[in-house]
């Protein structure tokens, strides 16, 4: 299953803020974007110790045996985080 940015952002928000009601609206109102905002994904990258490096076809994010390649470093990290948590495609 391929997730678009909106689905990635909402899924991470559910993991990070499980007590928040009406999470979809909260994400929209707070302009949260884990797929392209260092402010939003940066603390997760540091906390989870996700590595990021450029590769010929984009950016690679990695943690133990989980490796994800995406077009931006923040999106790669967001997808890697979801893979670590066993969520997403």
Biopython code that builds the backbone (N, CA, C, O; Angstrom):
import numpy as np
from Bio.PDB.StructureBuilder import StructureBuilder

atoms = [
    (1, "UNK", "N", (0.840, -1.191, 0.000)),
    (1, "UNK", "CA", (0.000, 0.000, 0.000)),
    (1, "UNK", "C", (0.879, 1.246, 0.000)),
    (1, "UNK", "O", (1.745, 1.401, 0.860)),
    (2, "UNK", "N", (0.658, 2.114, -0.947)),
    (2, "UNK", "CA", (1.393, 3.362, -1.035)),
    (2, "UNK", "C", (0.567, 4.451, -0.353)),
    (2, "UNK", "O", (-0.622, 4.617, -0.626)),
    (3, "UNK", "N", (1.223, 5.181, 0.533)),
    (3, "UNK", "CA", (0.539, 6.251, 1.261)),
    (3, "UNK", "C", (0.923, 7.595, 0.665)),
    (3, "UNK", "O", (2.086, 7.818, 0.329)),
    (4, "UNK", "N", (-0.051, 8.494, 0.532)),
    (4, "UNK", "CA", (0.285, 9.848, 0.109)),
    (4, "UNK", "C", (0.704, 10.654, 1.342)),
    (4, "UNK", "O", (0.591, 10.175, 2.471)),
    (5, "UNK", "N", (1.183, 11.871, 1.123)),
    (5, "UNK", "CA", (1.694, 12.695, 2.223)),
    (5, "UNK", "C", (0.644, 12.914, 3.311)),
    (5, "UNK", "O", (0.952, 12.879, 4.503)),
    (6, "UNK", "N", (-0.590, 13.139, 2.886)),
    (6, "UNK", "CA", (-1.659, 13.376, 3.861)),
    (6, "UNK", "C", (-1.839, 12.162, 4.773)),
    (6, "UNK", "O", (-1.957, 12.305, 5.990)),
    (7, "UNK", "N", (-1.858, 10.982, 4.185)),
    (7, "UNK", "CA", (-2.021, 9.755, 4.979)),
    (7, "UNK", "C", (-0.825, 9.525, 5.901)),
    (7, "UNK", "O", (-0.990, 9.095, 7.043)),
    (8, "UNK", "N", (0.370, 9.809, 5.405)),
    (8, "UNK", "CA", (1.571, 9.671, 6.232)),
    (8, "UNK", "C", (1.488, 10.614, 7.422)),
    (8, "UNK", "O", (1.727, 10.205, 8.559)),
    (9, "UNK", "N", (1.150, 11.877, 7.166)),
    (9, "UNK", "CA", (1.060, 12.872, 8.237)),
    (9, "UNK", "C", (0.018, 12.489, 9.278)),
    (9, "UNK", "O", (0.268, 12.593, 10.479)),
    (10, "UNK", "N", (-1.128, 12.055, 8.831)),
    (10, "UNK", "CA", (-2.195, 11.681, 9.750)),
    (10, "UNK", "C", (-1.817, 10.443, 10.572)),
    (10, "UNK", "O", (-2.106, 10.383, 11.767)),
    (11, "UNK", "N", (-1.183, 9.473, 9.948)),
    (11, "UNK", "CA", (-0.787, 8.254, 10.652)),
    (11, "UNK", "C", (0.272, 8.547, 11.709)),
    (11, "UNK", "O", (0.199, 8.023, 12.820)),
    (12, "UNK", "N", (1.246, 9.375, 11.374)),
    (12, "UNK", "CA", (2.261, 9.738, 12.368)),
    (12, "UNK", "C", (1.632, 10.540, 13.497)),
    (12, "UNK", "O", (1.965, 10.339, 14.664)),
    (13, "UNK", "N", (0.731, 11.441, 13.159)),
    (13, "UNK", "CA", (0.053, 12.223, 14.204)),
    (13, "UNK", "C", (-0.700, 11.307, 15.164)),
    (13, "UNK", "O", (-0.710, 11.553, 16.370)),
    (14, "UNK", "N", (-1.328, 10.258, 14.644)),
    (14, "UNK", "CA", (-2.037, 9.301, 15.504)),
    (14, "UNK", "C", (-1.078, 8.611, 16.461)),
    (14, "UNK", "O", (-1.417, 8.362, 17.618)),
    (15, "UNK", "N", (0.117, 8.304, 15.979)),
    (15, "UNK", "CA", (1.122, 7.658, 16.828)),
    (15, "UNK", "C", (1.699, 8.622, 17.862)),
    (15, "UNK", "O", (1.916, 8.255, 19.016)),
    (16, "UNK", "N", (1.941, 9.845, 17.437)),
    (16, "UNK", "CA", (2.589, 10.830, 18.304)),
    (16, "UNK", "C", (1.628, 11.528, 19.277)),
    (16, "UNK", "O", (2.024, 11.912, 20.378)),
    (17, "UNK", "N", (0.386, 11.685, 18.871)),
    (17, "UNK", "CA", (-0.592, 12.422, 19.677)),
    (17, "UNK", "C", (-1.883, 11.615, 19.825)),
    (17, "UNK", "O", (-2.940, 12.065, 19.384)),
    (18, "UNK", "N", (-1.814, 10.440, 20.436)),
    (18, "UNK", "CA", (-2.985, 9.547, 20.491)),
    (18, "UNK", "C", (-4.173, 10.101, 21.268)),
    (18, "UNK", "O", (-5.297, 9.645, 21.060)),
    (19, "UNK", "N", (-3.964, 11.053, 22.140)),
    (19, "UNK", "CA", (-5.049, 11.604, 22.956)),
    (19, "UNK", "C", (-5.823, 12.723, 22.260)),
    (19, "UNK", "O", (-6.871, 13.152, 22.742)),
    (20, "UNK", "N", (-5.305, 13.192, 21.131)),
    (20, "UNK", "CA", (-5.916, 14.321, 20.429)),
    (20, "UNK", "C", (-7.217, 13.914, 19.753)),
    (20, "UNK", "O", (-7.270, 12.932, 19.012)),
    (21, "UNK", "N", (-8.257, 14.680, 20.018)),
    (21, "UNK", "CA", (-9.555, 14.442, 19.367)),
    (21, "UNK", "C", (-9.568, 15.134, 18.012)),
    (21, "UNK", "O", (-8.891, 16.141, 17.806)),
    (22, "UNK", "N", (-10.346, 14.581, 17.099)),
    (22, "UNK", "CA", (-10.467, 15.110, 15.743)),
    (22, "UNK", "C", (-9.088, 15.427, 15.159)),
    (22, "UNK", "O", (-8.783, 16.564, 14.800)),
    (23, "UNK", "N", (-8.286, 14.395, 15.082)),
    (23, "UNK", "CA", (-6.894, 14.524, 14.679)),
    (23, "UNK", "C", (-6.721, 15.100, 13.280)),
    (23, "UNK", "O", (-5.785, 15.861, 13.032)),
    (24, "UNK", "N", (-7.610, 14.744, 12.372)),
    (24, "UNK", "CA", (-7.513, 15.263, 11.008)),
    (24, "UNK", "C", (-7.598, 16.793, 11.004)),
    (24, "UNK", "O", (-6.800, 17.458, 10.343)),
    (25, "UNK", "N", (-8.554, 17.343, 11.734)),
    (25, "UNK", "CA", (-8.694, 18.788, 11.838)),
    (25, "UNK", "C", (-7.496, 19.399, 12.559)),
    (25, "UNK", "O", (-7.007, 20.458, 12.166)),
    (26, "UNK", "N", (-7.021, 18.732, 13.616)),
    (26, "UNK", "CA", (-5.867, 19.231, 14.374)),
    (26, "UNK", "C", (-4.641, 19.338, 13.478)),
    (26, "UNK", "O", (-3.919, 20.333, 13.533)),
    (27, "UNK", "N", (-4.400, 18.321, 12.651)),
    (27, "UNK", "CA", (-3.263, 18.337, 11.733)),
    (27, "UNK", "C", (-3.396, 19.506, 10.765)),
    (27, "UNK", "O", (-2.420, 20.212, 10.513)),
    (28, "UNK", "N", (-4.594, 19.718, 10.218)),
    (28, "UNK", "CA", (-4.818, 20.817, 9.271)),
    (28, "UNK", "C", (-4.648, 22.182, 9.939)),
    (28, "UNK", "O", (-4.003, 23.069, 9.380)),
    (29, "UNK", "N", (-5.217, 22.350, 11.119)),
    (29, "UNK", "CA", (-5.154, 23.643, 11.799)),
    (29, "UNK", "C", (-3.746, 23.995, 12.257)),
    (29, "UNK", "O", (-3.365, 25.166, 12.266)),
    (30, "UNK", "N", (-2.980, 22.989, 12.634)),
    (30, "UNK", "CA", (-1.625, 23.229, 13.123)),
    (30, "UNK", "C", (-0.574, 23.127, 12.026)),
    (30, "UNK", "O", (0.626, 23.227, 12.283)),
    (31, "UNK", "N", (-1.045, 22.924, 10.795)),
    (31, "UNK", "CA", (-0.156, 22.844, 9.630)),
    (31, "UNK", "C", (0.992, 21.865, 9.862)),
    (31, "UNK", "O", (2.138, 22.147, 9.511)),
    (32, "UNK", "N", (0.678, 20.716, 10.454)),
    (32, "UNK", "CA", (1.672, 19.696, 10.743)),
    (32, "UNK", "C", (1.995, 18.942, 9.462)),
    (32, "UNK", "O", (1.096, 18.484, 8.756)),
    (33, "UNK", "N", (3.286, 18.818, 9.168)),
    (33, "UNK", "CA", (3.704, 18.050, 8.002)),
    (33, "UNK", "C", (5.000, 17.319, 8.324)),
    (33, "UNK", "O", (6.087, 17.895, 8.278)),
    (34, "UNK", "N", (4.862, 16.058, 8.644)),
    (34, "UNK", "CA", (6.030, 15.245, 8.938)),
    (34, "UNK", "C", (6.798, 14.903, 7.666)),
    (34, "UNK", "O", (7.980, 14.564, 7.726)),
    (35, "UNK", "N", (6.138, 14.989, 6.522)),
    (35, "UNK", "CA", (6.779, 14.622, 5.260)),
    (35, "UNK", "C", (7.641, 15.733, 4.666)),
    (35, "UNK", "O", (8.496, 15.457, 3.824)),
    (36, "UNK", "N", (7.438, 16.969, 5.080)),
    (36, "UNK", "CA", (8.286, 18.035, 4.542)),
    (36, "UNK", "C", (8.632, 19.134, 5.541)),
    (36, "UNK", "O", (9.109, 20.198, 5.146)),
    (37, "UNK", "N", (8.401, 18.893, 6.818)),
    (37, "UNK", "CA", (8.725, 19.900, 7.818)),
    (37, "UNK", "C", (9.734, 19.393, 8.838)),
    (37, "UNK", "O", (9.417, 18.538, 9.665)),
    (38, "UNK", "N", (10.953, 19.927, 8.774)),
    (38, "UNK", "CA", (11.977, 19.510, 9.744)),
    (38, "UNK", "C", (11.512, 19.774, 11.168)),
    (38, "UNK", "O", (11.829, 19.010, 12.079)),
    (39, "UNK", "N", (10.767, 20.844, 11.360)),
    (39, "UNK", "CA", (10.275, 21.170, 12.701)),
    (39, "UNK", "C", (9.400, 20.041, 13.247)),
    (39, "UNK", "O", (9.445, 19.743, 14.440)),
    (40, "UNK", "N", (8.621, 19.426, 12.393)),
    (40, "UNK", "CA", (7.696, 18.380, 12.825)),
    (40, "UNK", "C", (8.354, 17.009, 12.942)),
    (40, "UNK", "O", (8.047, 16.266, 13.874)),
    (41, "UNK", "N", (9.246, 16.656, 12.026)),
    (41, "UNK", "CA", (9.836, 15.312, 12.016)),
    (41, "UNK", "C", (11.193, 15.265, 12.728)),
    (41, "UNK", "O", (11.639, 14.189, 13.128)),
    (42, "UNK", "N", (11.841, 16.398, 12.887)),
    (42, "UNK", "CA", (13.196, 16.425, 13.445)),
    (42, "UNK", "C", (13.339, 15.753, 14.796)),
    (42, "UNK", "O", (14.268, 14.972, 14.997)),
    (43, "UNK", "N", (12.439, 16.039, 15.725)),
    (43, "UNK", "CA", (12.551, 15.430, 17.052)),
    (43, "UNK", "C", (12.330, 13.921, 17.007)),
    (43, "UNK", "O", (12.876, 13.190, 17.833)),
    (44, "UNK", "N", (11.533, 13.452, 16.050)),
    (44, "UNK", "CA", (11.306, 12.011, 15.894)),
    (44, "UNK", "C", (12.572, 11.358, 15.346)),
    (44, "UNK", "O", (12.961, 10.282, 15.800)),
    (45, "UNK", "N", (13.212, 11.997, 14.380)),
    (45, "UNK", "CA", (14.466, 11.487, 13.818)),
    (45, "UNK", "C", (15.510, 11.334, 14.923)),
    (45, "UNK", "O", (16.179, 10.305, 15.014)),
    (46, "UNK", "N", (15.642, 12.355, 15.755)),
    (46, "UNK", "CA", (16.616, 12.305, 16.850)),
    (46, "UNK", "C", (16.237, 11.257, 17.893)),
    (46, "UNK", "O", (17.084, 10.471, 18.319)),
    (47, "UNK", "N", (14.993, 11.241, 18.298)),
    (47, "UNK", "CA", (14.550, 10.309, 19.341)),
    (47, "UNK", "C", (14.694, 8.862, 18.899)),
    (47, "UNK", "O", (15.148, 8.017, 19.670)),
    (48, "UNK", "N", (14.309, 8.574, 17.662)),
    (48, "UNK", "CA", (14.341, 7.200, 17.152)),
    (48, "UNK", "C", (15.702, 6.827, 16.570)),
    (48, "UNK", "O", (15.941, 5.676, 16.205)),
    (49, "UNK", "N", (16.594, 7.823, 16.489)),
    (49, "UNK", "CA", (17.935, 7.614, 15.930)),
    (49, "UNK", "C", (17.880, 7.085, 14.484)),
    (49, "UNK", "O", (18.558, 6.122, 14.124)),
    (50, "UNK", "N", (17.057, 7.748, 13.684)),
    (50, "UNK", "CA", (16.925, 7.409, 12.268)),
    (50, "UNK", "C", (18.049, 8.098, 11.498)),
    (50, "UNK", "O", (18.232, 9.310, 11.609)),
    (51, "UNK", "N", (18.793, 7.326, 10.723)),
    (51, "UNK", "CA", (19.853, 7.886, 9.894)),
    (51, "UNK", "C", (19.290, 8.328, 8.555)),
    (51, "UNK", "O", (18.325, 7.752, 8.052)),
    (52, "UNK", "N", (19.906, 9.360, 7.981)),
    (52, "UNK", "CA", (19.468, 9.874, 6.678)),
    (52, "UNK", "C", (20.715, 10.174, 5.852)),
    (52, "UNK", "O", (21.687, 10.750, 6.341)),
    (53, "UNK", "N", (20.658, 9.766, 4.583)),
    (53, "UNK", "CA", (21.779, 10.088, 3.690)),
    (53, "UNK", "C", (21.271, 10.174, 2.250)),
    (53, "UNK", "O", (20.289, 9.527, 1.886)),
    (54, "UNK", "N", (21.958, 10.987, 1.435)),
    (54, "UNK", "CA", (21.567, 11.070, 0.028)),
    (54, "UNK", "C", (22.005, 9.802, -0.710)),
    (54, "UNK", "O", (23.063, 9.239, -0.428)),
    (55, "UNK", "N", (21.188, 9.373, -1.644)),
    (55, "UNK", "CA", (21.515, 8.258, -2.532)),
    (55, "UNK", "C", (21.212, 8.711, -3.953)),
    (55, "UNK", "O", (20.527, 9.717, -4.136)),
    (56, "UNK", "N", (21.697, 8.005, -4.957)),
    (56, "UNK", "CA", (21.499, 8.478, -6.338)),
    (56, "UNK", "C", (20.045, 8.752, -6.731)),
    (56, "UNK", "O", (19.785, 9.644, -7.539)),
    (57, "UNK", "N", (19.109, 8.009, -6.179)),
    (57, "UNK", "CA", (17.713, 8.197, -6.592)),
    (57, "UNK", "C", (16.862, 8.898, -5.541)),
    (57, "UNK", "O", (15.640, 8.753, -5.545)),
    (58, "UNK", "N", (17.486, 9.655, -4.644)),
    (58, "UNK", "CA", (16.732, 10.411, -3.637)),
    (58, "UNK", "C", (17.432, 10.433, -2.300)),
    (58, "UNK", "O", (18.623, 10.729, -2.205)),
    (59, "UNK", "N", (16.671, 10.112, -1.266)),
    (59, "UNK", "CA", (17.196, 10.102, 0.100)),
    (59, "UNK", "C", (16.850, 8.777, 0.759)),
    (59, "UNK", "O", (15.766, 8.226, 0.565)),
    (60, "UNK", "N", (17.789, 8.285, 1.536)),
    (60, "UNK", "CA", (17.589, 7.030, 2.241)),
    (60, "UNK", "C", (17.522, 7.307, 3.739)),
    (60, "UNK", "O", (18.376, 7.999, 4.295)),
    (61, "UNK", "N", (16.514, 6.765, 4.372)),
    (61, "UNK", "CA", (16.403, 6.825, 5.829)),
    (61, "UNK", "C", (16.503, 5.393, 6.324)),
    (61, "UNK", "O", (15.939, 4.479, 5.723)),
    (62, "UNK", "N", (17.226, 5.202, 7.427)),
    (62, "UNK", "CA", (17.465, 3.847, 7.887)),
    (62, "UNK", "C", (17.499, 3.753, 9.406)),
    (62, "UNK", "O", (17.873, 4.692, 10.109)),
    (63, "UNK", "N", (17.097, 2.592, 9.876)),
    (63, "UNK", "CA", (17.130, 2.258, 11.297)),
    (63, "UNK", "C", (17.199, 0.743, 11.378)),
    (63, "UNK", "O", (16.287, 0.060, 10.912)),
    (64, "UNK", "N", (18.266, 0.204, 11.963)),
    (64, "UNK", "CA", (18.480, -1.242, 11.998)),
    (64, "UNK", "C", (18.298, -1.818, 10.593)),
    (64, "UNK", "O", (19.012, -1.421, 9.672)),
    (65, "UNK", "N", (17.363, -2.737, 10.416)),
    (65, "UNK", "CA", (17.147, -3.360, 9.111)),
    (65, "UNK", "C", (16.111, -2.638, 8.263)),
    (65, "UNK", "O", (15.833, -3.066, 7.143)),
    (66, "UNK", "N", (15.538, -1.559, 8.767)),
    (66, "UNK", "CA", (14.529, -0.804, 8.026)),
    (66, "UNK", "C", (15.206, 0.264, 7.182)),
    (66, "UNK", "O", (15.906, 1.131, 7.704)),
    (67, "UNK", "N", (14.993, 0.196, 5.888)),
    (67, "UNK", "CA", (15.560, 1.176, 4.959)),
    (67, "UNK", "C", (14.441, 1.642, 4.033)),
    (67, "UNK", "O", (13.696, 0.836, 3.476)),
    (68, "UNK", "N", (14.342, 2.957, 3.880)),
    (68, "UNK", "CA", (13.320, 3.541, 3.011)),
    (68, "UNK", "C", (13.974, 4.592, 2.126)),
    (68, "UNK", "O", (14.809, 5.367, 2.593)),
    (69, "UNK", "N", (13.606, 4.620, 0.875)),
    (69, "UNK", "CA", (14.088, 5.648, -0.054)),
    (69, "UNK", "C", (12.898, 6.476, -0.507)),
    (69, "UNK", "O", (11.853, 5.938, -0.875)),
    (70, "UNK", "N", (13.072, 7.797, -0.475)),
    (70, "UNK", "CA", (12.031, 8.730, -0.914)),
    (70, "UNK", "C", (12.693, 9.921, -1.588)),
    (70, "UNK", "O", (13.919, 10.029, -1.613)),
    (71, "UNK", "N", (11.878, 10.811, -2.133)),
    (71, "UNK", "CA", (12.417, 11.947, -2.871)),
    (71, "UNK", "C", (12.966, 13.059, -1.980)),
    (71, "UNK", "O", (13.759, 13.876, -2.448)),
    (72, "UNK", "N", (12.566, 13.111, -0.712)),
    (72, "UNK", "CA", (13.099, 14.118, 0.211)),
    (72, "UNK", "C", (13.561, 13.431, 1.497)),
    (72, "UNK", "O", (13.085, 12.344, 1.824)),
    (73, "UNK", "N", (14.479, 14.054, 2.221)),
    (73, "UNK", "CA", (14.946, 13.436, 3.467)),
    (73, "UNK", "C", (13.853, 13.340, 4.529)),
    (73, "UNK", "O", (13.805, 12.370, 5.285)),
    (74, "UNK", "N", (12.985, 14.331, 4.588)),
    (74, "UNK", "CA", (11.929, 14.296, 5.606)),
    (74, "UNK", "C", (10.896, 13.217, 5.302)),
    (74, "UNK", "O", (10.410, 12.552, 6.217)),
    (75, "UNK", "N", (10.562, 13.037, 4.047)),
    (75, "UNK", "CA", (9.599, 11.992, 3.681)),
    (75, "UNK", "C", (10.209, 10.610, 3.914)),
    (75, "UNK", "O", (9.530, 9.702, 4.394)),
    (76, "UNK", "N", (11.472, 10.455, 3.580)),
    (76, "UNK", "CA", (12.142, 9.173, 3.833)),
    (76, "UNK", "C", (12.138, 8.857, 5.323)),
    (76, "UNK", "O", (11.870, 7.722, 5.718)),
    (77, "UNK", "N", (12.432, 9.855, 6.149)),
    (77, "UNK", "CA", (12.433, 9.651, 7.604)),
    (77, "UNK", "C", (11.033, 9.325, 8.117)),
    (77, "UNK", "O", (10.872, 8.455, 8.973)),
    (78, "UNK", "N", (10.027, 10.016, 7.601)),
    (78, "UNK", "CA", (8.651, 9.762, 8.028)),
    (78, "UNK", "C", (8.232, 8.334, 7.686)),
    (78, "UNK", "O", (7.615, 7.651, 8.503)),
    (79, "UNK", "N", (8.569, 7.885, 6.478)),
    (79, "UNK", "CA", (8.227, 6.525, 6.072)),
    (79, "UNK", "C", (9.021, 5.486, 6.866)),
    (79, "UNK", "O", (8.499, 4.421, 7.194)),
    (80, "UNK", "N", (10.263, 5.793, 7.167)),
    (80, "UNK", "CA", (11.068, 4.891, 7.982)),
    (80, "UNK", "C", (10.476, 4.762, 9.381)),
    (80, "UNK", "O", (10.412, 3.662, 9.931)),
    (81, "UNK", "N", (10.048, 5.868, 9.950)),
    (81, "UNK", "CA", (9.403, 5.851, 11.275)),
    (81, "UNK", "C", (8.165, 4.954, 11.250)),
    (81, "UNK", "O", (7.955, 4.158, 12.166)),
    (82, "UNK", "N", (7.357, 5.080, 10.217)),
    (82, "UNK", "CA", (6.170, 4.238, 10.112)),
    (82, "UNK", "C", (6.548, 2.759, 9.991)),
    (82, "UNK", "O", (5.894, 1.893, 10.573)),
    (83, "UNK", "N", (7.597, 2.483, 9.236)),
    (83, "UNK", "CA", (8.040, 1.100, 9.106)),
    (83, "UNK", "C", (8.532, 0.551, 10.449)),
    (83, "UNK", "O", (8.248, -0.594, 10.799)),
    (84, "UNK", "N", (9.262, 1.367, 11.188)),
    (84, "UNK", "CA", (9.720, 0.960, 12.528)),
    (84, "UNK", "C", (8.536, 0.606, 13.404)),
    (84, "UNK", "O", (8.588, -0.354, 14.172)),
    (85, "UNK", "N", (7.462, 1.386, 13.289)),
    (85, "UNK", "CA", (6.270, 1.180, 14.101)),
    (85, "UNK", "C", (5.348, 0.104, 13.520)),
    (85, "UNK", "O", (4.318, -0.218, 14.113)),
    (86, "UNK", "N", (5.719, -0.449, 12.362)),
    (86, "UNK", "CA", (4.905, -1.514, 11.769)),
    (86, "UNK", "C", (3.643, -1.021, 11.100)),
    (86, "UNK", "O", (2.647, -1.741, 11.022)),
    (87, "UNK", "N", (3.687, 0.225, 10.612)),
    (87, "UNK", "CA", (2.510, 0.838, 9.995)),
    (87, "UNK", "C", (2.868, 1.257, 8.575)),
    (87, "UNK", "O", (4.011, 1.617, 8.295)),
    (88, "UNK", "N", (1.900, 1.210, 7.697)),
    (88, "UNK", "CA", (2.077, 1.745, 6.352)),
    (88, "UNK", "C", (2.595, 0.723, 5.377)),
    (88, "UNK", "O", (2.680, -0.471, 5.664)),
    (89, "UNK", "N", (2.941, 1.235, 4.205)),
    (89, "UNK", "CA", (3.353, 0.364, 3.120)),
    (89, "UNK", "C", (4.823, 0.207, 2.992)),
    (89, "UNK", "O", (5.294, -0.508, 2.108)),
]
sb = StructureBuilder()
sb.init_structure("model")
sb.init_model(0)
sb.init_chain("A")
sb.init_seg("    ")
for serial, (resi, resn, name, xyz) in enumerate(atoms, 1):
    if name == "N":
        sb.init_residue(resn, " ", resi, " ")
    sb.init_atom(name, np.array(xyz, "f"), 0.0, 1.0, " ", f" {name:<3s}", serial, name[0])
structure = sb.get_structure()
